[in-house]
């Protein structure tokens, strides 16, 4: 199993598929499959960034529109802070 396979498994757990990623990012069909065979470092870096910041796919789906990008980033930051606060509160209860 390649690092790309491992990242794709994680992304599938978030609801993303390789063909869906290719479509949203404007990659040629089958690009990720080819990258898996060659362990393409650029694709590995891209997938790591997407795994870390999955909201970037929403930005891509909105054609990288600046105002939508800011809105998506803002909402993602709020969601992350709320989840962190919720997790801290759960840890205090334990």
Buried (B, 14 or more C-beta within 10 A) or exposed (E): EEBBEEBBEBBEEEEBEBEBBBEBBEBEEEBBEEBBEEEBEEBBEBBEEBBEEBBBBBBBBBEEEEEBBEBBBEEBEEEEEEEEEEEEEEEEEE
